[in-house]
């Protein structure tokens, strides 16, 4: 499937069997972010987590890691 990064509008191709592709298909709103944008977001997110005022609820796994 073809996906568009919501941040920089870059078009990427995802293998339909990838977990990421399945996740995007199961959601009405596609929120794909390309690897470079994702890296930027992750950096910011980690900074906020480090400040102790931000919780990530994106997936059960990540939540477990934080608690
Ligand atoms: Zn991007």
PDB file of the backbone (N, CA, C, O) and the ligand in Angstrom, with CONECT records:
HET     ZN  A 101       1
ATOM      1  N   UNK A   1       0.837  -1.195   0.000  1.00  0.00           N
ATOM      2  CA  UNK A   1       0.000   0.000   0.000  1.00  0.00           C
ATOM      3  C   UNK A   1       0.871   1.244   0.000  1.00  0.00           C
ATOM      4  O   UNK A   1       2.011   1.235   0.465  1.00  0.00           O
ATOM      5  N   UNK A   2       0.295   2.321  -0.540  1.00  0.00           N
ATOM      6  CA  UNK A   2       1.028   3.578  -0.544  1.00  0.00           C
ATOM      7  C   UNK A   2       0.551   4.446   0.610  1.00  0.00           C
ATOM      8  O   UNK A   2      -0.647   4.560   0.865  1.00  0.00           O
ATOM      9  N   UNK A   3       1.485   5.040   1.287  1.00  0.00           N
ATOM     10  CA  UNK A   3       1.137   5.866   2.436  1.00  0.00           C
ATOM     11  C   UNK A   3       1.831   7.212   2.313  1.00  0.00           C
ATOM     12  O   UNK A   3       2.902   7.334   1.719  1.00  0.00           O
ATOM     13  N   UNK A   4       1.191   8.212   2.888  1.00  0.00           N
ATOM     14  CA  UNK A   4       1.758   9.552   2.822  1.00  0.00           C
ATOM     15  C   UNK A   4       2.070  10.032   4.228  1.00  0.00           C
ATOM     16  O   UNK A   4       1.233   9.959   5.128  1.00  0.00           O
ATOM     17  N   UNK A   5       3.253  10.508   4.394  1.00  0.00           N
ATOM     18  CA  UNK A   5       3.647  11.037   5.691  1.00  0.00           C
ATOM     19  C   UNK A   5       2.822  12.277   6.009  1.00  0.00           C
ATOM     20  O   UNK A   5       2.726  13.194   5.193  1.00  0.00           O
ATOM     21  N   UNK A   6       2.230  12.300   7.192  1.00  0.00           N
ATOM     22  CA  UNK A   6       1.376  13.438   7.549  1.00  0.00           C
ATOM     23  C   UNK A   6       2.203  14.689   7.827  1.00  0.00           C
ATOM     24  O   UNK A   6       1.668  15.798   7.836  1.00  0.00           O
ATOM     25  N   UNK A   7       3.475  14.520   8.049  1.00  0.00           N
ATOM     26  CA  UNK A   7       4.288  15.671   8.422  1.00  0.00           C
ATOM     27  C   UNK A   7       4.990  16.315   7.238  1.00  0.00           C
ATOM     28  O   UNK A   7       5.034  17.542   7.145  1.00  0.00           O
ATOM     29  N   UNK A   8       5.540  15.517   6.333  1.00  0.00           N
ATOM     30  CA  UNK A   8       6.307  16.111   5.235  1.00  0.00           C
ATOM     31  C   UNK A   8       5.731  15.752   3.870  1.00  0.00           C
ATOM     32  O   UNK A   8       6.306  16.108   2.842  1.00  0.00           O
ATOM     33  N   UNK A   9       4.577  15.037   3.851  1.00  0.00           N
ATOM     34  CA  UNK A   9       3.891  14.693   2.606  1.00  0.00           C
ATOM     35  C   UNK A   9       4.688  13.780   1.682  1.00  0.00           C
ATOM     36  O   UNK A   9       4.383  13.671   0.494  1.00  0.00           O
ATOM     37  N   UNK A  10       5.681  13.145   2.214  1.00  0.00           N
ATOM     38  CA  UNK A  10       6.452  12.206   1.423  1.00  0.00           C
ATOM     39  C   UNK A  10       5.649  10.919   1.230  1.00  0.00           C
ATOM     40  O   UNK A  10       5.035  10.420   2.174  1.00  0.00           O
ATOM     41  N   UNK A  11       5.653  10.386   0.012  1.00  0.00           N
ATOM     42  CA  UNK A  11       4.942   9.136  -0.261  1.00  0.00           C
ATOM     43  C   UNK A  11       5.895   7.963  -0.071  1.00  0.00           C
ATOM     44  O   UNK A  11       6.982   7.920  -0.646  1.00  0.00           O
ATOM     45  N   UNK A  12       5.466   7.027   0.738  1.00  0.00           N
ATOM     46  CA  UNK A  12       6.246   5.814   0.954  1.00  0.00           C
ATOM     47  C   UNK A  12       5.426   4.611   0.536  1.00  0.00           C
ATOM     48  O   UNK A  12       4.196   4.657   0.504  1.00  0.00           O
ATOM     49  N   UNK A  13       6.125   3.534   0.217  1.00  0.00           N
ATOM     50  CA  UNK A  13       5.426   2.293  -0.072  1.00  0.00           C
ATOM     51  C   UNK A  13       5.652   1.328   1.071  1.00  0.00           C
ATOM     52  O   UNK A  13       6.785   1.062   1.470  1.00  0.00           O
ATOM     53  N   UNK A  14       4.538   0.801   1.598  1.00  0.00           N
ATOM     54  CA  UNK A  14       4.650  -0.157   2.684  1.00  0.00           C
ATOM     55  C   UNK A  14       4.221  -1.524   2.195  1.00  0.00           C
ATOM     56  O   UNK A  14       3.231  -1.651   1.474  1.00  0.00           O
ATOM     57  N   UNK A  15       4.956  -2.536   2.581  1.00  0.00           N
ATOM     58  CA  UNK A  15       4.544  -3.904   2.308  1.00  0.00           C
ATOM     59  C   UNK A  15       3.245  -4.171   3.061  1.00  0.00           C
ATOM     60  O   UNK A  15       3.140  -3.882   4.253  1.00  0.00           O
ATOM     61  N   UNK A  16       2.255  -4.725   2.358  1.00  0.00           N
ATOM     62  CA  UNK A  16       0.950  -4.962   2.983  1.00  0.00           C
ATOM     63  C   UNK A  16       1.040  -5.869   4.204  1.00  0.00           C
ATOM     64  O   UNK A  16       0.174  -5.831   5.078  1.00  0.00           O
ATOM     65  N   UNK A  17       2.079  -6.674   4.260  1.00  0.00           N
ATOM     66  CA  UNK A  17       2.204  -7.616   5.380  1.00  0.00           C
ATOM     67  C   UNK A  17       2.874  -7.002   6.601  1.00  0.00           C
ATOM     68  O   UNK A  17       2.917  -7.603   7.674  1.00  0.00           O
ATOM     69  N   UNK A  18       3.392  -5.806   6.417  1.00  0.00           N
ATOM     70  CA  UNK A  18       4.027  -5.152   7.556  1.00  0.00           C
ATOM     71  C   UNK A  18       2.996  -4.803   8.619  1.00  0.00           C
ATOM     72  O   UNK A  18       1.852  -4.465   8.314  1.00  0.00           O
ATOM     73  N   UNK A  19       3.419  -4.890   9.848  1.00  0.00           N
ATOM     74  CA  UNK A  19       2.538  -4.545  10.966  1.00  0.00           C
ATOM     75  C   UNK A  19       2.053  -3.099  10.826  1.00  0.00           C
ATOM     76  O   UNK A  19       0.893  -2.788  11.099  1.00  0.00           O
ATOM     77  N   UNK A  20       2.944  -2.246  10.407  1.00  0.00           N
ATOM     78  CA  UNK A  20       2.613  -0.834  10.225  1.00  0.00           C
ATOM     79  C   UNK A  20       1.479  -0.668   9.212  1.00  0.00           C
ATOM     80  O   UNK A  20       0.552   0.113   9.427  1.00  0.00           O
ATOM     81  N   UNK A  21       1.564  -1.406   8.113  1.00  0.00           N
ATOM     82  CA  UNK A  21       0.529  -1.311   7.078  1.00  0.00           C
ATOM     83  C   UNK A  21      -0.806  -1.801   7.607  1.00  0.00           C
ATOM     84  O   UNK A  21      -1.843  -1.193   7.343  1.00  0.00           O
ATOM     85  N   UNK A  22      -0.786  -2.883   8.344  1.00  0.00           N
ATOM     86  CA  UNK A  22      -2.019  -3.431   8.910  1.00  0.00           C
ATOM     87  C   UNK A  22      -2.640  -2.443   9.886  1.00  0.00           C
ATOM     88  O   UNK A  22      -3.854  -2.244   9.904  1.00  0.00           O
ATOM     89  N   UNK A  23      -1.795  -1.836  10.687  1.00  0.00           N
ATOM     90  CA  UNK A  23      -2.269  -0.886  11.672  1.00  0.00           C
ATOM     91  C   UNK A  23      -2.947   0.298  10.970  1.00  0.00           C
ATOM     92  O   UNK A  23      -4.005   0.763  11.395  1.00  0.00           O
ATOM     93  N   UNK A  24      -2.322   0.773   9.895  1.00  0.00           N
ATOM     94  CA  UNK A  24      -2.879   1.926   9.182  1.00  0.00           C
ATOM     95  C   UNK A  24      -4.197   1.574   8.515  1.00  0.00           C
ATOM     96  O   UNK A  24      -5.122   2.386   8.468  1.00  0.00           O
ATOM     97  N   UNK A  25      -4.271   0.342   7.994  1.00  0.00           N
ATOM     98  CA  UNK A  25      -5.508  -0.069   7.325  1.00  0.00           C
ATOM     99  C   UNK A  25      -6.662  -0.173   8.306  1.00  0.00           C
ATOM    100  O   UNK A  25      -7.814   0.071   7.946  1.00  0.00           O
ATOM    101  N   UNK A  26      -6.358  -0.532   9.536  1.00  0.00           N
ATOM    102  CA  UNK A  26      -7.410  -0.735  10.531  1.00  0.00           C
ATOM    103  C   UNK A  26      -7.910   0.577  11.135  1.00  0.00           C
ATOM    104  O   UNK A  26      -8.848   0.586  11.932  1.00  0.00           O
ATOM    105  N   UNK A  27      -7.292   1.651  10.760  1.00  0.00           N
ATOM    106  CA  UNK A  27      -7.713   2.929  11.324  1.00  0.00           C
ATOM    107  C   UNK A  27      -8.284   3.807  10.232  1.00  0.00           C
ATOM    108  O   UNK A  27      -7.715   3.900   9.144  1.00  0.00           O
ATOM    109  N   UNK A  28      -9.404   4.450  10.513  1.00  0.00           N
ATOM    110  CA  UNK A  28     -10.015   5.328   9.505  1.00  0.00           C
ATOM    111  C   UNK A  28      -9.115   6.500   9.150  1.00  0.00           C
ATOM    112  O   UNK A  28      -9.084   6.935   7.999  1.00  0.00           O
ATOM    113  N   UNK A  29      -8.406   6.998  10.102  1.00  0.00           N
ATOM    114  CA  UNK A  29      -7.502   8.110   9.826  1.00  0.00           C
ATOM    115  C   UNK A  29      -6.083   7.575   9.747  1.00  0.00           C
ATOM    116  O   UNK A  29      -5.551   7.026  10.712  1.00  0.00           O
ATOM    117  N   UNK A  30      -5.489   7.743   8.589  1.00  0.00           N
ATOM    118  CA  UNK A  30      -4.125   7.256   8.432  1.00  0.00           C
ATOM    119  C   UNK A  30      -3.146   8.244   9.033  1.00  0.00           C
ATOM    120  O   UNK A  30      -3.144   9.427   8.691  1.00  0.00           O
ATOM    121  N   UNK A  31      -2.346   7.764   9.898  1.00  0.00           N
ATOM    122  CA  UNK A  31      -1.396   8.649  10.559  1.00  0.00           C
ATOM    123  C   UNK A  31       0.016   8.146  10.354  1.00  0.00           C
ATOM    124  O   UNK A  31       0.784   7.971  11.301  1.00  0.00           O
ATOM    125  N   UNK A  32       0.334   7.921   9.101  1.00  0.00           N
ATOM    126  CA  UNK A  32       1.678   7.444   8.812  1.00  0.00           C
ATOM    127  C   UNK A  32       2.699   8.569   8.949  1.00  0.00           C
ATOM    128  O   UNK A  32       2.472   9.695   8.508  1.00  0.00           O
ATOM    129  N   UNK A  33       3.810   8.241   9.560  1.00  0.00           N
ATOM    130  CA  UNK A  33       4.929   9.172   9.563  1.00  0.00           C
ATOM    131  C   UNK A  33       6.160   8.443   9.060  1.00  0.00           C
ATOM    132  O   UNK A  33       6.443   7.324   9.489  1.00  0.00           O
ATOM    133  N   UNK A  34       6.884   9.067   8.161  1.00  0.00           N
ATOM    134  CA  UNK A  34       8.061   8.440   7.576  1.00  0.00           C
ATOM    135  C   UNK A  34       9.143   8.307   8.654  1.00  0.00           C
ATOM    136  O   UNK A  34       9.096   8.995   9.674  1.00  0.00           O
ATOM    137  N   UNK A  35      10.103   7.431   8.426  1.00  0.00           N
ATOM    138  CA  UNK A  35      11.135   7.174   9.449  1.00  0.00           C
ATOM    139  C   UNK A  35      11.844   8.430   9.945  1.00  0.00           C
ATOM    140  O   UNK A  35      12.118   8.548  11.140  1.00  0.00           O
ATOM    141  N   UNK A  36      12.145   9.364   9.056  1.00  0.00           N
ATOM    142  CA  UNK A  36      12.886  10.540   9.519  1.00  0.00           C
ATOM    143  C   UNK A  36      12.009  11.438  10.389  1.00  0.00           C
ATOM    144  O   UNK A  36      12.486  12.002  11.373  1.00  0.00           O
ATOM    145  N   UNK A  37      10.729  11.574  10.033  1.00  0.00           N
ATOM    146  CA  UNK A  37       9.835  12.364  10.876  1.00  0.00           C
ATOM    147  C   UNK A  37       9.592  11.649  12.199  1.00  0.00           C
ATOM    148  O   UNK A  37       9.532  12.273  13.258  1.00  0.00           O
ATOM    149  N   UNK A  38       9.455  10.340  12.117  1.00  0.00           N
ATOM    150  CA  UNK A  38       9.207   9.560  13.328  1.00  0.00           C
ATOM    151  C   UNK A  38      10.348   9.751  14.317  1.00  0.00           C
ATOM    152  O   UNK A  38      10.145   9.841  15.528  1.00  0.00           O
ATOM    153  N   UNK A  39      11.550   9.810  13.764  1.00  0.00           N
ATOM    154  CA  UNK A  39      12.720   9.999  14.617  1.00  0.00           C
ATOM    155  C   UNK A  39      12.651  11.346  15.333  1.00  0.00           C
ATOM    156  O   UNK A  39      12.952  11.460  16.521  1.00  0.00           O
ATOM    157  N   UNK A  40      12.244  12.360  14.571  1.00  0.00           N
ATOM    158  CA  UNK A  40      12.119  13.689  15.184  1.00  0.00           C
ATOM    159  C   UNK A  40      11.084  13.671  16.306  1.00  0.00           C
ATOM    160  O   UNK A  40      11.307  14.222  17.384  1.00  0.00           O
ATOM    161  N   UNK A  41       9.939  13.023  16.034  1.00  0.00           N
ATOM    162  CA  UNK A  41       8.880  12.964  17.038  1.00  0.00           C
ATOM    163  C   UNK A  41       9.360  12.199  18.264  1.00  0.00           C
ATOM    164  O   UNK A  41       9.116  12.609  19.399  1.00  0.00           O
ATOM    165  N   UNK A  42      10.042  11.088  18.025  1.00  0.00           N
ATOM    166  CA  UNK A  42      10.517  10.270  19.131  1.00  0.00           C
ATOM    167  C   UNK A  42      11.453  11.065  20.029  1.00  0.00           C
ATOM    168  O   UNK A  42      11.391  10.973  21.255  1.00  0.00           O
ATOM    169  N   UNK A  43      12.311  11.838  19.405  1.00  0.00           N
ATOM    170  CA  UNK A  43      13.215  12.675  20.194  1.00  0.00           C
ATOM    171  C   UNK A  43      12.437  13.625  21.093  1.00  0.00           C
ATOM    172  O   UNK A  43      12.713  13.744  22.287  1.00  0.00           O
ATOM    173  N   UNK A  44      11.466  14.295  20.501  1.00  0.00           N
ATOM    174  CA  UNK A  44      10.653  15.238  21.279  1.00  0.00           C
ATOM    175  C   UNK A  44       9.904  14.523  22.391  1.00  0.00           C
ATOM    176  O   UNK A  44       9.838  14.991  23.528  1.00  0.00           O
ATOM    177  N   UNK A  45       9.333  13.359  22.026  1.00  0.00           N
ATOM    178  CA  UNK A  45       8.555  12.604  23.003  1.00  0.00           C
ATOM    179  C   UNK A  45       9.426  12.187  24.175  1.00  0.00           C
ATOM    180  O   UNK A  45       9.010  12.265  25.331  1.00  0.00           O
ATOM    181  N   UNK A  46      10.632  11.745  23.869  1.00  0.00           N
ATOM    182  CA  UNK A  46      11.513  11.307  24.943  1.00  0.00           C
ATOM    183  C   UNK A  46      11.908  12.468  25.839  1.00  0.00           C
ATOM    184  O   UNK A  46      12.089  12.311  27.046  1.00  0.00           O
ATOM    185  N   UNK A  47      12.035  13.619  25.234  1.00  0.00           N
ATOM    186  CA  UNK A  47      12.349  14.793  26.056  1.00  0.00           C
ATOM    187  C   UNK A  47      11.206  15.101  27.011  1.00  0.00           C
ATOM    188  O   UNK A  47      11.423  15.477  28.163  1.00  0.00           O
ATOM    189  N   UNK A  48       9.968  14.932  26.504  1.00  0.00           N
ATOM    190  CA  UNK A  48       8.814  15.213  27.352  1.00  0.00           C
ATOM    191  C   UNK A  48       8.672  14.151  28.431  1.00  0.00           C
ATOM    192  O   UNK A  48       8.307  14.451  29.568  1.00  0.00           O
ATOM    193  N   UNK A  49       8.962  12.914  28.067  1.00  0.00           N
ATOM    194  CA  UNK A  49       8.901  11.848  29.072  1.00  0.00           C
ATOM    195  C   UNK A  49       9.931  12.127  30.164  1.00  0.00           C
ATOM    196  O   UNK A  49       9.672  11.930  31.351  1.00  0.00           O
ATOM    197  N   UNK A  50      11.094  12.586  29.739  1.00  0.00           N
ATOM    198  CA  UNK A  50      12.153  12.878  30.694  1.00  0.00           C
ATOM    199  C   UNK A  50      11.734  13.975  31.656  1.00  0.00           C
ATOM    200  O   UNK A  50      12.193  14.016  32.798  1.00  0.00           O
ATOM    201  N   UNK A  51      10.871  14.855  31.200  1.00  0.00           N
ATOM    202  CA  UNK A  51      10.403  15.936  32.070  1.00  0.00           C
ATOM    203  C   UNK A  51       9.373  15.426  33.073  1.00  0.00           C
ATOM    204  O   UNK A  51       9.049  16.118  34.039  1.00  0.00           O
ATOM    205  N   UNK A  52       8.858  14.219  32.848  1.00  0.00           N
ATOM    206  CA  UNK A  52       7.958  13.596  33.815  1.00  0.00           C
ATOM    207  C   UNK A  52       6.524  14.063  33.738  1.00  0.00           C
ATOM    208  O   UNK A  52       5.734  13.771  34.636  1.00  0.00           O
ATOM    209  N   UNK A  53       6.165  14.779  32.691  1.00  0.00           N
ATOM    210  CA  UNK A  53       4.810  15.315  32.594  1.00  0.00           C
ATOM    211  C   UNK A  53       4.035  14.739  31.415  1.00  0.00           C
ATOM    212  O   UNK A  53       2.946  15.212  31.089  1.00  0.00           O
ATOM    213  N   UNK A  54       4.586  13.737  30.791  1.00  0.00           N
ATOM    214  CA  UNK A  54       3.968  13.262  29.563  1.00  0.00           C
ATOM    215  C   UNK A  54       3.904  11.737  29.562  1.00  0.00           C
ATOM    216  O   UNK A  54       4.881  11.060  29.883  1.00  0.00           O
ATOM    217  N   UNK A  55       2.728  11.208  29.194  1.00  0.00           N
ATOM    218  CA  UNK A  55       2.576   9.761  29.120  1.00  0.00           C
ATOM    219  C   UNK A  55       2.192   9.351  27.720  1.00  0.00           C
ATOM    220  O   UNK A  55       1.395  10.016  27.057  1.00  0.00           O
ATOM    221  N   UNK A  56       2.759   8.265  27.283  1.00  0.00           N
ATOM    222  CA  UNK A  56       2.463   7.773  25.936  1.00  0.00           C
ATOM    223  C   UNK A  56       1.486   6.611  26.025  1.00  0.00           C
ATOM    224  O   UNK A  56       1.731   5.634  26.732  1.00  0.00           O
ATOM    225  N   UNK A  57       0.385   6.723  25.305  1.00  0.00           N
ATOM    226  CA  UNK A  57      -0.603   5.652  25.313  1.00  0.00           C
ATOM    227  C   UNK A  57      -0.779   5.029  23.931  1.00  0.00           C
ATOM    228  O   UNK A  57      -1.857   4.547  23.585  1.00  0.00           O
ATOM    229  N   UNK A  58       0.264   5.046  23.173  1.00  0.00           N
ATOM    230  CA  UNK A  58       0.131   4.580  21.792  1.00  0.00           C
ATOM    231  C   UNK A  58      -0.061   3.079  21.710  1.00  0.00           C
ATOM    232  O   UNK A  58      -0.834   2.599  20.881  1.00  0.00           O
ATOM    233  N   UNK A  59       0.629   2.331  22.554  1.00  0.00           N
ATOM    234  CA  UNK A  59       0.433   0.893  22.525  1.00  0.00           C
ATOM    235  C   UNK A  59       0.698   0.326  23.906  1.00  0.00           C
ATOM    236  O   UNK A  59       1.395   0.939  24.714  1.00  0.00           O
ATOM    237  N   UNK A  60       0.146  -0.836  24.171  1.00  0.00           N
ATOM    238  CA  UNK A  60       0.318  -1.452  25.469  1.00  0.00           C
ATOM    239  C   UNK A  60       1.774  -1.659  25.814  1.00  0.00           C
ATOM    240  O   UNK A  60       2.190  -1.472  26.958  1.00  0.00           O
ATOM    241  N   UNK A  61       2.532  -2.040  24.832  1.00  0.00           N
ATOM    242  CA  UNK A  61       3.949  -2.305  25.079  1.00  0.00           C
ATOM    243  C   UNK A  61       4.668  -1.065  25.577  1.00  0.00           C
ATOM    244  O   UNK A  61       5.416  -1.104  26.554  1.00  0.00           O
ATOM    245  N   UNK A  62       4.419   0.058  24.866  1.00  0.00           N
ATOM    246  CA  UNK A  62       5.096   1.280  25.253  1.00  0.00           C
ATOM    247  C   UNK A  62       4.661   1.719  26.645  1.00  0.00           C
ATOM    248  O   UNK A  62       5.461   2.233  27.426  1.00  0.00           O
ATOM    249  N   UNK A  63       3.394   1.511  26.941  1.00  0.00           N
ATOM    250  CA  UNK A  63       2.892   1.913  28.240  1.00  0.00           C
ATOM    251  C   UNK A  63       3.594   1.114  29.348  1.00  0.00           C
ATOM    252  O   UNK A  63       3.983   1.651  30.385  1.00  0.00           O
ATOM    253  N   UNK A  64       3.738  -0.185  29.083  1.00  0.00           N
ATOM    254  CA  UNK A  64       4.410  -1.021  30.073  1.00  0.00           C
ATOM    255  C   UNK A  64       5.829  -0.546  30.328  1.00  0.00           C
ATOM    256  O   UNK A  64       6.305  -0.534  31.463  1.00  0.00           O
ATOM    257  N   UNK A  65       6.502  -0.151  29.241  1.00  0.00           N
ATOM    258  CA  UNK A  65       7.870   0.286  29.384  1.00  0.00           C
ATOM    259  C   UNK A  65       7.990   1.515  30.271  1.00  0.00           C
ATOM    260  O   UNK A  65       9.007   1.728  30.932  1.00  0.00           O
ATOM    261  N   UNK A  66       6.933   2.319  30.272  1.00  0.00           N
ATOM    262  CA  UNK A  66       7.014   3.573  30.999  1.00  0.00           C
ATOM    263  C   UNK A  66       6.665   3.423  32.474  1.00  0.00           C
ATOM    264  O   UNK A  66       7.022   4.274  33.288  1.00  0.00           O
ATOM    265  N   UNK A  67       5.983   2.367  32.813  1.00  0.00           N
ATOM    266  CA  UNK A  67       5.522   2.258  34.197  1.00  0.00           C
ATOM    267  C   UNK A  67       6.475   1.458  35.057  1.00  0.00           C
ATOM    268  O   UNK A  67       6.228   1.276  36.249  1.00  0.00           O
TER     269      UNK A  67
HETATM  270 ZN    ZN A 101       7.911  12.666   6.957  1.00  0.00          ZN
END
